[in-house]
Amino acid sequence: MGYLQIHAEILWPALLAGLLVLSTHVPLGREVLLRGIIFLDLAIAQTAAFGVMLANTLWVNRHGDHHHFSTTIIAVVAAIAGSVILYTIRKLEVRVQEAFIGILFVLMATGIILILSADPHGGERLKEILAGQILWLQASDLLQLFFVYVVILILWFLSQEKIGEWLFYPFFAVTITLSTQVVGVYLVFASLIIPSFCTLYQKKPLIKSYLIGITGYMTGLIVSASLNLPAGATIVWCLAAIGCLYFLFTGGLIMRKANTNKRKEH
């Protein structure tokens, strides 16, 4: 306990960041699952990461330092561009959509490697954008995220039924871009999919998903601080572990429901 108290100044901003990410990613993740576009978020997160790296590289080469606002704008533009591409193919066969999403993902992933190929610190920067640096966040770093997410949540819950596909994709892209810069690609995907998947066919899914997500983040941060493990990767594993425990506790409702739906189709 003493160890955790000593590191409380590091842990609470990280937990606050996790709560902010979950606040938007749980409802968006459920929407992604219901729409059947599960890997959309991973492709858009990778596109946002590509935009971040491109912006940082161009800005640093020209000005010699980083500029967060310019980086965010370029990353948002890149993510929205990727979402527009995916929006245009939304009516195609599912296998075709999945192929496009896979191609976009691999292009953005390898694009990042090409951008960082001449950077002596490229490996570390790649690790940061994928796994995040959640333990090193300050409360001041989260102010912009807080205000933007408040607007996003208000718009989402007040006009969810009115948000058509043409607006959902860029809406989703902006949210994913901001989160990727804070917690990294892996945590973005895990926060979107794991809590929502575990409560997919249950009543009051949002409340249960939030509880799974919060428990996963809290457990991951404590384990990470106690064992000196990378925070982002640890939280992903803890989210998965909490999700599995919840899945077992609820008796595998998801699998039973999926099997029932499959039998109905036949």
Secondary structure, 3 states (H helix, E strand, C coil): CHHHHHCHHHHHHHHHHHHHHHHHHHHHHHHHHHHCCCCHHHHHHHHHHHHHHHHHHHHHHHHCCCCHHHHHHHHHHHHHHHHHHHHHCCCCCHHHHHHHHHHHHHHHHHHHHHHHCCCCCHHHHHHHHHHCCHHHCCHHHHHHHHHHHHHHHHHHHHHHHHCCHHHHHHHHHHHHHHHHHHHCHHHHHHHHHHHHHHCCCCCCHHHHHHHHHHHHHHHHHHHHHHHCCCHHHHHHHHHHHHHHHHHHHCCCHHHHHHHHHHHHHC
